[in-house]
Amino acid sequence: MSTEGLPMTVPAEGLPARVRIHEVGARDGLQNEKTAVPTAVKAEFIRRLAGAGLTTIEATSFVHPKWVPQLADAEELFPQVKDLDATLPVLVPNQRGLDRALALGAEYVAVFASATESFAKANLNRTLEKSLAVFEPVVRHAKDEGVRVRGYVSMCFGDPWEGPVPPAQVARVCGALRDMGCDELSLGDTIGVATPGQVQALLALLNERGVPTDAIGVHFHDTYGQALANTLAALQHGVTTVDASAGGLGGCPYAKSATGNLATEDLVWMLHGLGIETGVDLGRLTATSVWMAEQLGRPSPSRTVRALSHKDQ
């Protein structure tokens, strides 16, 4: 089968001209791996992602090694990649994490909030209100240092303990993060249960509550095969920042029903077919994910990676 000239470019009305992909494979994608990935492999992964044209690559997390052992090498890894021609956000769970990131010259950090009480207790080990109280001085300090801040909001569409999540509940958490000073919010469908109407309804409510679309990114998991459909719904609303993970790596260590992130290659295939610019070289990105799959000792779950790499064999 020949894929020369594919995907065929057929633009659709009402979509953005360009989308910024927020690549999370090196952090969110690897954090749940049971076997330690060598620091040199992580650094090479990030370098290859940058070489494929990705301009925002989440590098690591300055979390306590006890909670995420896979990312215990943040101090060793970040200096190896910080000079790449890419923006390298890092996750900071608290003031200590922020201090460690700032000491290494991080210019873009993220905090990780929850839209539900149950997930806040499972993931952050504190109530929703207390977790927001912890983040407030962290965000303020980061802003005082001239650092850009992203606020992740997990469980925006469904929670494994609480079921459906009311949009107003999500909007309240998003509003609190914006009031703290977060420049951007990433809406997470952590267990992959959202459908397109739900996505557009939440985005509309956030706009009504004063959160502009250009401050919103979306982060979908493909548990029920809805990630691309939900992404298209967000694009139709005007969202231009989409989180994705090279090769479809990742899940969530605190939500066992969460499967992999939206694969960056699958996203790029759709966006390029729609005539939407990404700046990403799909061939180089696919080769990077094939290489990373070899390091992990298993095939990539990305359908596009499998299709394109099979063609090359």
C-alpha positions, 0 to 999 in steps of 0.5 A: 500500500502506498501512502505517498501524498497521504493524508490528502489535504482537505480543509474544513471550515471553522478550524484554526490555521495552526495548532500548537502541540504540547508534547507530553510523552517524555513526562506524562508518557514515561512516568508510569513505566515500571522499569526505570528508563535511563536518563540518557534515553530520556534526553535523546527522546526529547532531542529527537522530538525537538528534531521532529519539529515539536516546539513545546515538550514537557521534559520532566517533573520535580516531584518527590522520587517516592511518588514518581520514581521514574522521574527521580532524575529531573536534576540530572535530565533537565540540564542536558536538554534545557538549551534545545530550541524548544519550550520545555515545561516541567511539572512542579507539585509544590514550593519545593518542586518549584525551587528545584526547577527555578534553580536549574533555569526552568522558564515554564512550569505546570501545577496539577489540580483536580476537578474532583475531591476523590482524585485530589485525595488519591493523587494529591493526598489532600482535599480539593480546597487544600490542594488549591491552597498549596498551589496559590503561593507556588503560582504567585512565586513563579509569576514573580520570577517571570515564569509562565505557568500552566494549570492542569485540571484532571477529571474534567469529564468523568471520575472513576469514583464519582462518575460524571463531573458537573461542568460547573465544578470544573469551571470553578477549579479553572476559575481558581487557577486563573485567579492565581495567575495561571496563563494556560489551563489544560483540560484533562479527560483523565479516564477518556470518557468524554464525548464531543458534545460534552467537550463543547459544552464545557468550553462554552461554559468556561467562556461564559465564566471569563476563561478565554479560549486562547488560554485553554488546551485540551488533554484527551485519553483514548480509553473509549476511542474518542480522543480524536473526535473530542479534539476535533470538537475542541478545534471547532470551538477555537482551541489551538493547543492540544496535548499529545504523547509521542507513540501514545505513551502514558496513562495515569498512576492514580487512575487505573482505568486511564489508558494511553494519551492521544498519540501525537502521530495520530493527531498530526495525521488528522491535522495535516489532512485538515490543512492545519499547520503544526510544524511537525515532520510526521516521518521523523516523529514516527521514527522517534516513536519507533525508536522509543518503543524499541527502548521500552521493549514493546510496540507503539500503541499509535495506529499511525506509527504502526501503519507507517512503520509497517509500510517501511518494513 
